[in-house]
Amino acid sequence: MKSILLTFFLLFSINSFAGSTSEVNCLTAAIYKEARSEPFKCQQAVAEVIMNRAEHPGYPDSICKVIKQPKQFSWWVNSEANRKLLKGSTEGLNKLDMLAYQEAKQIALLAYTGLLEGHPALEDSLHFATLETSNKWIRKKKVKMLCQNHKFM
């Protein structure tokens, strides 16, 4: 019940911000696609890095633009299914995936409204990758936090 009330409050409060629904939908999709099977704190870390990028002068000035940047997120390809997910459509998700999507949405709402308590180590982090990723650029970055299947730099 507490979760439902929090979600209602957040949904109600963000409606006063222009463009907020699409930004929250984009952030939700990214959290869901990147870390849906991981604990809350790891999903939160993904949200933090994306929010950091959207606020950083070296990246686009919106969450949706950050996510759609070429070669930034392995899941992002301009497909019909991904475009629908970025718009908040959960069409085709099974019950388990729907629960994961709803959890991602709550995290996205908290992050977007500034109510998500951040990890101090991620205050200025702009990158994350799965542990299996070993690209040259990743090896040059200092890992600030490990969280289940991701490293945050």
C-alpha positions as CSV (number, residue, x, y, z in Angstrom):
1,M,0.0,0.0,0.0
2,K,2.8,2.4,0.9
3,S,4.4,1.7,-2.5
4,I,1.2,2.5,-4.3
5,L,0.7,5.8,-2.4
6,L,4.3,6.8,-3.1
7,T,3.9,6.0,-6.8
8,F,0.6,8.0,-6.9
9,F,2.2,11.0,-5.1
10,L,5.2,11.0,-7.5
11,L,3.0,10.6,-10.6
12,F,0.8,13.5,-9.4
13,S,3.7,15.7,-8.5
14,I,5.7,15.3,-11.8
15,N,2.7,16.2,-13.9
16,S,3.4,19.8,-13.1
17,F,6.7,19.6,-14.9
18,A,6.6,20.1,-18.7
19,G,7.9,17.1,-20.5
20,S,8.5,15.1,-17.3
21,T,6.4,12.1,-18.3
22,S,8.5,11.3,-21.4
23,E,11.7,11.9,-19.4
24,V,10.5,9.5,-16.7
25,N,9.4,6.9,-19.3
26,C,12.9,7.1,-20.9
27,L,14.6,6.7,-17.6
28,T,12.3,3.8,-16.6
29,A,13.1,2.0,-19.9
30,A,16.8,2.4,-19.4
31,I,16.7,1.1,-15.8
32,Y,14.5,-1.8,-16.8
33,K,16.7,-2.7,-19.8
34,E,20.0,-2.3,-18.0
35,A,19.3,-3.7,-14.6
36,R,15.8,-5.2,-14.1
37,S,17.1,-8.4,-12.5
38,E,19.4,-6.6,-10.1
39,P,18.8,-5.2,-6.6
40,F,17.2,-1.8,-5.9
41,K,20.6,-0.2,-5.2
42,C,22.0,-1.3,-8.5
43,Q,19.0,0.0,-10.4
44,Q,19.3,3.2,-8.5
45,A,23.0,3.5,-9.5
46,V,22.0,3.1,-13.2
47,A,19.4,5.9,-12.7
48,E,22.0,8.1,-11.0
49,V,24.6,7.8,-13.8
50,I,21.9,8.6,-16.4
51,M,20.7,11.7,-14.4
52,N,24.4,12.8,-14.0
53,R,24.8,12.6,-17.8
54,A,21.6,14.6,-18.5
55,E,22.9,17.3,-16.1
56,H,26.5,17.3,-17.5
57,P,27.5,19.9,-20.1
58,G,29.3,17.2,-22.2
59,Y,26.1,15.2,-22.8
60,P,22.7,16.0,-24.2
61,D,20.4,18.0,-21.9
62,S,17.6,15.5,-21.6
63,I,17.3,11.9,-20.4
64,C,15.8,10.7,-23.6
65,K,18.5,12.3,-25.7
66,V,21.2,10.8,-23.4
67,I,19.7,7.3,-23.8
68,K,19.4,7.6,-27.6
69,Q,23.0,8.7,-28.1
70,P,24.7,6.3,-30.5
71,K,26.8,3.5,-29.0
72,Q,26.0,4.4,-25.4
73,F,23.6,1.7,-24.3
74,S,23.8,-1.8,-25.8
75,W,20.1,-2.3,-25.6
76,W,19.2,0.9,-27.5
77,V,18.4,0.3,-31.1
78,N,15.8,2.4,-32.8
79,S,13.2,-0.4,-33.0
80,E,9.4,-0.3,-32.7
81,A,9.5,-2.2,-29.4
82,N,12.1,0.2,-27.9
83,R,10.3,3.3,-29.1
84,K,7.1,2.0,-27.5
85,L,9.0,1.2,-24.2
86,L,10.5,4.8,-24.2
87,K,6.9,6.1,-24.5
88,G,5.8,4.0,-21.4
89,S,4.1,1.2,-23.3
90,T,4.3,-2.2,-21.5
91,E,2.6,-4.0,-24.3
92,G,3.9,-7.6,-24.6
93,L,5.5,-7.7,-21.1
94,N,4.7,-10.8,-19.1
95,K,3.7,-10.5,-15.4
96,L,7.2,-10.9,-14.1
97,D,8.6,-8.3,-16.5
98,M,5.7,-6.0,-15.6
99,L,6.7,-6.1,-12.0
100,A,10.3,-5.4,-12.9
101,Y,9.1,-2.5,-15.1
102,Q,7.0,-1.1,-12.2
103,E,10.0,-1.2,-9.8
104,A,12.1,0.6,-12.5
105,K,9.3,3.2,-12.8
106,Q,9.3,3.9,-9.1
107,I,13.1,4.3,-9.1
108,A,12.9,6.6,-12.1
109,L,10.2,8.8,-10.5
110,L,12.3,9.1,-7.3
111,A,15.4,10.0,-9.3
112,Y,13.6,12.5,-11.5
113,T,12.0,14.3,-8.6
114,G,15.3,14.4,-6.7
115,L,13.9,12.1,-3.9
116,L,16.3,9.2,-4.5
117,E,19.1,9.2,-2.0
118,G,22.2,8.9,-4.1
119,H,25.4,6.9,-3.6
120,P,28.2,9.3,-2.5
121,A,30.7,7.4,-4.7
122,L,28.5,8.1,-7.8
123,E,28.2,11.8,-7.3
124,D,30.0,12.6,-10.6
125,S,29.9,9.2,-12.3
126,L,29.1,9.3,-16.0
127,H,29.7,5.7,-17.0
128,F,28.7,2.1,-16.1
129,A,29.2,-1.2,-17.8
130,T,28.6,-4.9,-17.2
131,L,31.4,-6.8,-15.5
132,E,31.9,-8.8,-18.7
133,T,32.6,-5.6,-20.8
134,S,36.3,-5.1,-21.3
135,N,36.5,-2.4,-23.9
136,K,39.7,-0.4,-24.0
137,W,38.1,2.8,-22.7
138,I,36.7,1.0,-19.6
139,R,40.1,-0.3,-18.6
140,K,41.2,3.4,-18.4
141,K,38.4,4.4,-16.0
142,K,38.6,4.2,-12.3
143,V,35.9,2.0,-10.9
144,K,34.0,3.8,-8.1
145,M,31.5,1.2,-7.3
146,L,30.6,-2.5,-8.1
147,C,27.1,-3.5,-7.9
148,Q,26.1,-7.1,-8.8
149,N,26.6,-7.3,-12.6
150,H,27.8,-3.7,-13.1
151,K,30.8,-1.5,-12.5
152,F,30.3,2.2,-12.2
153,M,33.0,4.7,-13.2
